[in-house]
Amino acid sequence: VDCTVETQLCAENGVKGYPTIKFFNPNDDREEPVLFKGKRDLDALESFISEQLKEPEAPKPPEPKHKLYELTKATFKDHILKGNHFIKFYAPWCGHCKKLAPVWNDLATGFQHNDDVTIAKVDCTTDKEVCDQFEVRGYPTLLFFKNGEKVDKYQGGRDHVALKNYVMNMVGGATDSDKPTQEPVKEVKKEEGTQDTESNVSY
């Protein structure tokens, strides 16, 4: 582009000096073209073009750790797209989340061979966008998803039997004959920069 002729076009693209070299890709998620800052020789230019033409790597499906899926913004949507998924939204500093953690791990282990459901978790301090999307207002929040849609918010006891029976009910399986322990549902309200204190707990 001759900037002495196409002055407006060059101004719109932030050209401050000559030559300015930019790479435009309509399939790129980035809003701005990529500015070339390398050497002005053939090898550098060819290398730059090859780098820009590389297909971005798709995020790898999450692998369960101790049978528990740890989801992120990059993997969440694809993971819940099909089937049943019981997901814990939590914050690492939350006391009630820490108390629930071993129970949640045991729940995941118990359903590791069940193809009808996965047990997963999302850290809201690192993947806030996912938590905001589903209006997570306190920790832990337990949501059940079917075929990409949120269908229920769990409000029952936090013991293993209660959680297991809930999952079996949601996927249409048999439940334990034991009655689940009905503990008060405790949830830490989400506040930026707060610690887990009794003043933040609602019953």
ABEGO torsion letter per residue (X at the ends): XBAAABAAAAAAAGBABOBBBBBBBAABABABBBBBABBABAAAAAAAAAAAABBBBBBBBBBBBGGBBBBBAAAAAAAAABEBBBBBBBBAABAAAAAAAAAAAAAAAAAAABAABBBBBBBAAABAAAAAAAGBABOBBBBBBBGGBBABBBABBABAAAAAAAAAAAAGBBBBABBBBBBBBBBBBBBBGBBBBAAABBX
